Amino acid sequence: MKILFVGNTGTGKSTVLRDLAGIVTTDVTKRPTQGCHLVKCTVNGKDYEVWDVSGDPKYAPFRSSYFANTHICVFFGDDTTWK
C-alpha cells in the first residue's frame, strides 16, 4: 500500500515518518528532505511504502508524479504560518 506525505517544508512529515517506521536517528540538524524519501515497512503483516515528498517550492513541478497509485495521502500543514 502506498502512502504519500505532502505539505510545506518544516511541517513534520519526516519526523512522523521516522516515528511510524521506528527509525532512530541522532541527527539533530533536521535537514529538509531533498526530492523525496521512501521508507518501506511492514505493520501487522501488511507492507507499506511511505513516501515523504519535499515541501520545498523548487520540487513543486515534480510533486504530481508521486500521486500515481497512491492509496492514502496525508497532508501536513503549519497553522502558525497562516496570515
C-alpha positions in Angstrom: 0.0 0.0 0.0 1.4 3.4 -1.0 1.1 6.3 1.4 2.1 9.8 0.4 3.1 12.5 2.9 2.8 16.0 1.3 2.9 19.5 2.8 5.1 22.6 3.2 8.7 22.5 4.4 9.1 22.2 8.1 5.6 20.7 8.9 6.9 17.4 10.4 6.5 15.0 7.5 9.9 13.4 8.0 9.5 13.3 11.8 6.2 11.4 11.6 7.7 9.1 9.0 10.6 8.2 11.2 8.4 7.7 14.2 6.0 5.4 12.3 8.8 3.4 10.9 10.7 3.2 14.2 13.7 4.9 12.7 16.1 6.1 15.4 18.4 8.9 14.5 21.0 11.0 16.3 20.9 13.6 13.5 19.5 16.7 15.3 20.2 19.1 12.4 16.7 18.3 10.8 17.7 19.0 7.3 14.8 19.4 4.8 14.0 16.4 2.5 15.6 16.7 -0.9 13.1 15.4 -3.6 11.5 12.5 -1.7 12.3 9.9 1.0 10.9 6.4 0.7 10.5 4.1 3.6 9.2 0.5 3.2 7.8 -1.1 6.4 5.5 -3.9 7.5 2.9 -3.4 10.1 0.7 -6.2 11.3 1.8 -8.3 8.3 0.8 -5.6 5.8 3.5 -4.0 3.6 3.6 -0.2 3.2 5.6 2.2 1.1 5.6 5.7 2.7 6.7 8.5 0.5 7.8 11.7 2.2 7.7 14.4 -0.6 9.8 17.6 -0.1 7.8 20.7 0.6 10.5 22.9 -1.0 9.0 25.0 -3.8 11.7 24.0 -6.2 10.3 20.5 -6.2 6.7 21.6 -6.8 6.8 20.8 -10.5 7.5 17.1 -9.7 5.0 16.5 -6.9 2.2 15.4 -9.1 4.2 12.5 -10.4 4.2 11.0 -6.9 0.4 10.7 -6.7 0.2 7.8 -9.2 -1.0 4.6 -7.5 -1.3 6.3 -4.1 -3.8 4.7 -1.7 -3.6 7.2 1.1 -2.5 10.8 1.0 -1.7 12.7 4.2 -1.5 16.5 4.0 0.7 18.3 6.6 0.3 22.0 7.4 1.5 24.5 9.9 -1.2 26.9 11.1 1.4 29.2 12.7 2.4 30.5 9.3 -1.2 31.4 8.1 -1.9 35.1 7.7 
